[in-house]
């Protein structure tokens, strides 16, 4: 697929650079050996080890969640504005730093890769933010072949592919396959075909509707790659479900219900280096939340 125009800009002094490259072949699926193999979901989703109430009102509609190079510090992004928040999980969710890179936009995902921060919009546009310690930061925008109708909601880093994964909740009111695409960080191009697909009917078979549940369909709102098992974890605000895909085959290994009394509107998912699971939720009647679930190794 052709590499689409790159737009380089700063908040104060915009500049535009156009670059076109030869078509790229889809990224080959790697065949890694993982440190652990999980034969059952290694988390107790009913009992978080830690609950962080986000007092900052701008994080009531928290979108995305990413670990950073500093233990205990996570990134989140503000919905409807290109601003990244550094959240200190060891200081009751206090915001230790803010990075504004775009005044407006429907931003849904954020991920730190090495020293770069990546952010995604619902239309598939990606933003690489560097030199973020300074104001303004340096920003490069990458236009992918995805569109607003694809409705990109999830963004994460895949260390084995050395690529970003983008999850789409396209046509959330239908049984359309939910797709996950690969953005190669070496070529800065999006693979034409999805790396993974999720069939909402498969999820419904594994976790049938509850007696009072609205008959919605699984639609990704966030995803993350487990650092030890390689499994792809995908959450859905609709139906409040967590789905786990096998990294190599893409098959659904687990599907679990998320309790809405614990997670009113799950939007972000991440892991720390030890494999502990972090889920973020928008606040419904109160503050945004980040919940930690301890990793229980089967080894």
N, C-alpha and C positions, 0 to 999 in steps of 0.2 A: 504494500500500500504506500502511496506517496506520503512523504513527510510534508505536512501542511505548514502554512506560514507560522513563524515564530515572532511573537511580539515582545520586545524587550522594553521595559519602562520602569521609571521610578515615580513616586507620588508627585515629586516636584518638577522633574524634567523628563518628560516622555520622549522616547525615541523608538523607531520601528526598524526592525531588521527582517528582511524576507529571505527565506532559504528553502530551496526545493532539492530533494534528493531522489535517488533511484528507488523503485519499489522494493519493499522489504518482504522477506519470507516470514511466515509465522514462527514465533519462538518455539524451539523444540522443547518438549516436556522433559525436564530433568528426571533423573532416577536416583535420588539421594538415599542415603542410609540414615535413618533417624535415631536419636539417642534412646527413645522410648517408643513402645507401641501400646496404644490404648485400646483395650477390648471392651471397655464400658466407659460411660461418661465420667471423667475424674473430678467432678464437682458436685457439691450439694447445693443446688440452686434455690433451696428453701431457706438456707441459713448462711447469709453473708457474714464473712469474718470482720468486715468493716463497712460502715455506711458513712459517706461524706455528704453532708448537706452543703450545697453551693450557695453561699449567701449573696454572691454577686448577682444582681437582678438580670444582668446581660447574659447570664448562663442559665436562666430559666428554660430557654429553648436551646440547650446545648446540642451541638451537632458534631459527630466525629469524636474520636479518642485515640491518642497515640502515645506510646512510651517515648522517652527521650534518652539521651546519653547519660543523664543524671538520674540515679535511682530515686524513685518516689515522685518525680516530676513528670506530669502528663500534659499533652497538648489537647486543647479543644478548640472549636471554631464557632463563631457567632453566626447564627442563621441570618440571612439577608444582609450581611456585611462581611467584607474580607478582613476580619481581625482574628488573630490567633492568640489564645490565652494559655499561659504557662500556669498549670495548677499544681500546687504542692500538696500531695496526699498526706504528707506527714505534718502538715500545719492546718488541718481542718479544711482543706480545699481552698486555702488562700491563693489569690492570683499574684504570682511573683513577677510576672512580666506580661506585656501585651505588645503585639506586633501588628500594626495596621498596614495592609498592603493594597487594599482596594476599598473604596468607599461603599459601593453597592454591589449586590449580586447574591444569587441563591446558592450559597456555599454549604456543602453537605459533608465533606470529608477532609481530614487532615492527617498527615503522616510525616514523621521525621526520618530521613534516610541520611546517615552520616551527619554532615553539618547543614544539609539542605532541608527546608520544610516544604512539603508539597501539599497543595490544597486543590480540591476538585469542586466544580460547579455541577449542578444538576444536568446541564446540557453537555457534559463530557469535557469541557475545557479544563486544562490542568495548569497550575501556577507553581513554578519553582521559585522559592524565596531563599535568597542567600544574603550574606552580610546583614542578617536580621538583628544583630546586636546594635546596629546604627539606625538612625532615622533620617531619611527614608531607607528601607531595605532595597536590595536589588531584586527585581522580579522579571521572570521570563514566562510568557504565556504560550501554551501549546494547544493548538486547535486539533482535536481528534475528529474522527469520522462519526463519532456519536452525536446525537442530537437531543434537544429538549424532550422529545418523545421517549427517548431511552430512559430518562429520569435516573441518572446516576446518583446513588445514595451512599454507597460504601467505597472506601479507599483504604488500602493497606499495602505494606511492603512484603514481597516474597523474596527472602534471602537466597533461596536456591535458584530461582530464575534470574535474580538481580533485576527485578521488575516490580512495577506497581500492579495491583489487581483492582479493577473497578467493577462494582456490582450494580446492576440495573434492576429497578423495580417496575420496568415497563409494563403498561397495561395492568395495574394492580387489581382491577376488578374482574379480571379474566383468568383463565387457566393457561395463558401464554407462558412458555418456558422462561424462567428467570435466568439471565445470562451474566457471566463474569468474564471480563476481558483482561488481556495482558498489555501493559504499556511498557515497552522495553526501554530501560534507562540508559543503555549504551547508544541505541540508535534514535531514541526519543520518538518512537513510532508505536502505534497501536496495531496489534495483530488484527487481521481482518475477521477471523473466526473466534468465537468465545472459547476459553479454556475449560470452562465448567458451565453446566446448565443444571437447574433445579426444577423439577416438575412439581408444581403445587399439589397435584393429586397424590403424588408419593408421600408428601408431608402429611396430607389429610388422612391417608391410610395408616400412617405410623402413629399419628396423634389425632384421633377423631375429635370432632367438635364436641365441646362440653354442652350441658343442657341449657345454659344461658348464654353461650357464645354466639356472637354475630357470625354468620357464615361468610367471613372474609377469606382471602387467599394469601398464602405466604408470599411476602414481597420484601426483599432485602432492604434493611435500613443501615446495616453496618456489617463489616467482615474483618477478620484477622487470621493470621497464620500462627498456629501454635509453635512456639520456638523449640519444643522437644519432640513432639510427635509428628509435626508437619501438617496435621489435620487443618482443614479450612473451616473456621467457625463463622456462621452467618446468622445474624439475628433479624427478626421481622417485627416491626411495631404492629402491623396487622396480624391478628391472631395471637400475638405475644408468643412467638416460637423461636427456639434456637435449633439450627440444623448444623450438623457436622459432616463435612465431606472428606472422603479419603483423598489425600494429596495426589496420589498417582493415578487412581482410576476415576475419581470424581463421583464415585457412588456415595449415596447418603448412608453414613454409618449410624448416626443417632439423630433423633428429633425429639425435642423436649418442650414442654409447656413452660412459659415464664409467668410467674404469679404477678398479676397486675397490681396487687396490693403492695408488692415489693418493688416492682418496676412498672410504673404507670405508663410510660411510653419509651421503651428501649430504643436508643438512637446510636449509641457508640459502643464499640467493643475493642478490647486490647489485652495484651498479656505483658507481664514483666518477665525478666530473664529466667526466673525460677518456675515459670509456667502458671503463676497465679492469674486468675481471670478477673478482669475489670469490665464492668458494664456501666454505661451512663444512661440516664433517663431524663427526659424533659420533665419539668414540674407541671403538674396538672392544677392542683389547688394550692401548691406550695413551691418550694425551691427545687432547682435541678439537683440531681443526685449522681454520685459515683459509688458503686458497690464493688467490694472485693470478695472473691470466692477463692478459698485456698485450693491449691492443686493437690490432689490425692493420687500419687503415683501407683500404678498397678504392678510396678516392677518389684 
